[in-house]
């Protein structure tokens, strides 16, 4: 993994290499092993390297073709680079290194922007084409690696792995996108292509952006999972044939991620997804696999005891790090520096802790990310399936009557389900499931005239658009393309890269995910295929146990160890100074939570992390031209 940066002065002014180096080095955690820079007049590319494959200086980036008229800076891994290299050599291309980075350059020379569809991997690429005078920015399917860019017509194009090097560029306008902030408060994250800063965008997963010297900006999609899913189910002779194909793809996904010239391990929670990944690693590795588990003391959701048993049965090494509140709390105040943007899921905290611990032993970890979304692991998918059946069986009028009677059912969850059982269809029911995160409408927090995205309608409309899919399939697809890409994978990337640790996700392998969205639902839902495969390695009591979450007791911490930080960040003076939220509503939420009359932990966490991010990225002084002028150029 690496950190990348690029700049193009569209007015023709030369780029100052010292500025490039200073901004590049804000990404040092993403690439601590080496650094490079290329500057040619108004164009610059820069790179911070975390060495994983071919540790020699030949792997240094930015890297050029033989003629020196095409340059690239690259973050990620291209798993099929050896196959592509063979094809390119057959076309006459010659290679100087054994890196996947050089394959990118020759692939672009040979196939142009069509090359991105040929790559099997995770990547963010910045490519300067000196022949056509254009900058090309590409991001892999599922968007595992981030890529931001700022564009000011006729003046400046900046891009980087995160927003940190961008906001440190001299004169960068740190103007907030208020609508994006309010959408973030409503949803899990800010959905691409928007970001929290005006005129600063995220390249969409499976897409590339081209900026030419005439100022034209084009965005092009080369991969679309929803389109693949809408092609309909694949044809198999029987379920066994489908399962065998899944098993082949699953093994391949793990095998290709075991290629590294540095120590490699895995995160093991003891759940289905990570256990299967570790089982296949142990089966395919010539060395004893190392796994790392985060435990939390005390909590009823601590799965570390299961992880220990899984590791013992698989014959892998397992280190359990049992964290207390005192271990985790320091990460809160530092979360914006470590993660570079607000993270809505406070499960990022134990992930930061385990990433820091694992980084002292290995440089690469395999994870189970994507299993719940692609293979229907969340309980609410089953609720959607059952509601879909119920709505087709019971007419809307009778459903409304039954929903009214259901309000007397005991328990908050049953009461909620009954209340929404009158939804017009399963898409609307799913929208309610995914769009109601708080006890209060988020609009209550916002100044007059502002409204957040209608998450309920957004999710429902997406499911309805998948016209030839069942509602549950549309719901799973939504979770893959939105919450997973924009929140779960962002959390995983930022937490691991904060400590120079590369995370690889076999369950999000491109061929595997393309197969998953078209495999028989009977094998896919409730992780049936994953569980079936895992029974080869583990006994039923470890395979069939219910899913457990892993979230720290943030609500209690807000009343204890984090109370001072929370009250300072959300004080009336602080909120009024920002002029983003209504101070009286924020104070009411804060007081209700502290006196235990309500649990507002989710919205308070969102407000806290937003304020901490604003202090780090908006209030902190930008690196001035004078400061940057003191930075010594390093050369490529």
WOLINLIN-V895960 format. One record per residue. SS is DSSP state (H for helix, E for strand, C for the rest). BURIAL is I if it has 24 or more other ideal C-beta (glycine too) atoms within 12 Angstrom, else O. Layout:
BEGIN
ss: (SS | SS)
burial: (BURIAL | BURIAL)
END
This chain:
BEGIN
ss: (C | E | E | E | E | E | E | E | E | C | C | C | C | C | C | C | H | H | H | H | H | H | H | H | H | H | H | H | H | H | C | E | C | E | E | E | E | E | E | E | C | C | E | E | E | E | E | E | E | C | C | C | C | C | C | C | H | H | H | C | C | C | E | E | C | C | C | C | C | E | E | E | E | E | E | E | E | E | C | C | H | H | H | H | H | H | H | H | H | H | C | C | C | C | C | C | C | C | C | H | H | H | H | H | H | H | H | H | H | H | H | H | H | H | H | H | H | H | C | C | E | E | E | E | E | E | E | E | E | C | C | C | C | E | E | E | E | E | E | C | H | H | H | C | C | C | C | E | E | E | E | E | C | C | C | E | E | E | E | E | C | C | C | H | H | H | H | C | C | C | C | C | C | C | C | E | C | H | H | H | H | H | H | H | H | H | C | C | C | C | C | C | C | C | C | C | E | C | C | E | E | E | C | C | C | C | E | E | E | E | E | E | C | C | C | C | E | E | E | E | E | C | C | C | H | H | H | H | H | C | C | C | C | C | C | C | C | C | H | H | H | H | H | H | H | H | H | H | H | H | H | H | H | H | H | H | C | C | C | C | C | C | C | E | E | E | E | C | C | C | C | H | H | H | H | H | H | H | H | H | H | H | H | H | C | C | C | C | C | E | E | E | E | E | E | E | C | C | C | C | C | C | C | H | H | H | H | H | H | H | H | H | H | H | C | C | E | E | E | E | E | E | E | C | H | H | H | H | H | H | H | H | H | C | H | H | H | H | H | C | C | C | C | C | C | C | C | H | H | H | H | H | H | H | H | H | H | H | H | C | C | C | C | E | E | E | E | C | C | C | H | H | H | H | C | C | C | C | H | H | H | H | H | H | H | H | H | H | H | H | H | H | H | C | C | H | H | H | H | H | H | H | H | H | H | H | C | C | C | C | C | H | H | H | H | H | H | H | H | H | H | H | C | C | C | H | H | H | H | H | H | H | H | H | H | C | C | C | C | C | C | H | H | H | H | E | C | C | C | C | C | C | C | C | H | H | H | H | H | H | H | H | H | H | H | C | C | C | C | C | H | H | H | H | H | H | H | H | H | H | H | H | H | H | H | H | H | H | H | H | H | H | H | H | H | H | H | C | C | C | C | E | E | E | E | H | H | H | C | H | H | H | H | H | H | H | C | C | C | C | H | H | H | H | H | H | H | H | H | H | H | H | H | H | C | C | C | C | C | H | H | H | H | C | C | C | C | C | C | C | C | C | C | H | H | H | H | H | H | C | C | C | H | H | H | H | H | H | H | C | C | H | H | H | H | H | H | H | C | C | E | C | H | H | H | H | H | H | H | H | H | H | H | H | C | C | C | C | C | C | H | H | H | H | H | H | H | H | H | H | H | H | H | H | H | H | H | H | H | C | C | C | C | C | H | H | H | H | H | C | C | C | C | C | C | C)
burial: (I | I | I | I | I | I | I | I | I | I | O | O | O | O | I | I | I | I | I | I | I | I | I | I | I | I | I | I | I | I | I | I | I | I | I | I | I | I | I | I | O | I | I | I | I | I | I | I | I | I | I | I | I | I | O | O | O | O | I | I | I | I | I | I | I | O | O | O | O | I | I | I | I | I | I | I | I | I | I | I | I | O | O | I | I | O | O | I | O | O | O | O | I | O | I | O | I | O | I | I | I | I | I | I | I | I | I | I | I | I | O | I | I | O | I | I | I | I | I | I | I | I | I | I | I | I | I | I | I | I | O | O | I | I | I | I | I | I | I | I | I | I | I | I | I | I | I | I | I | I | I | I | O | O | O | I | I | I | I | I | I | I | I | I | I | I | I | I | I | I | O | I | O | I | O | I | I | I | I | I | I | I | I | I | I | I | I | I | I | I | I | I | I | I | I | I | I | O | I | I | I | I | I | I | I | I | I | I | I | I | I | O | I | O | O | O | I | O | I | O | I | I | I | I | I | I | O | I | I | O | O | O | I | I | O | O | O | O | O | O | O | I | I | O | I | I | I | O | I | I | I | I | I | I | O | I | I | I | I | I | O | I | I | I | I | I | I | I | I | I | I | I | I | I | I | I | I | I | I | I | I | I | I | I | I | O | O | O | I | I | I | I | I | I | I | I | O | O | I | O | I | I | I | I | I | I | I | I | I | I | I | I | I | I | O | I | I | I | I | I | I | I | I | O | I | O | I | I | I | O | I | I | I | I | I | I | I | I | I | I | I | I | I | I | I | I | I | I | I | I | I | I | I | I | I | I | I | I | I | O | I | I | I | I | I | I | I | I | I | I | I | I | I | I | I | I | I | I | O | I | I | I | I | I | I | O | I | I | O | I | I | O | O | O | O | O | O | O | I | O | O | I | I | O | O | O | O | O | O | O | O | O | O | O | O | O | I | I | I | I | I | I | I | O | I | I | I | I | I | I | I | I | I | I | I | I | I | I | O | I | O | I | O | I | I | I | O | O | O | O | O | I | I | O | I | I | O | I | I | I | O | I | I | I | O | I | O | O | I | I | I | I | I | I | I | I | I | I | I | I | I | I | I | I | I | I | I | I | I | I | I | I | I | I | I | I | I | I | I | I | I | I | I | I | I | I | I | I | I | I | I | I | I | I | I | I | I | I | I | I | I | O | I | I | I | I | I | I | I | I | I | I | I | I | O | O | I | I | O | O | O | I | I | O | O | O | I | O | O | I | I | I | I | I | I | O | I | I | I | O | O | I | O | O | I | I | I | O | I | I | O | O | O | I | I | O | O | I | O | I | I | I | O | O | I | I | I | I | I | I | O | O | I | I | O | O | O | O | I | I | I | I | I | I | I | I | I | I | I | I | I | I | I | I | I | I | I | I | O | O | O | I | I | O | O | O | O | I | O | O | I | O | I | O | O | I)
END
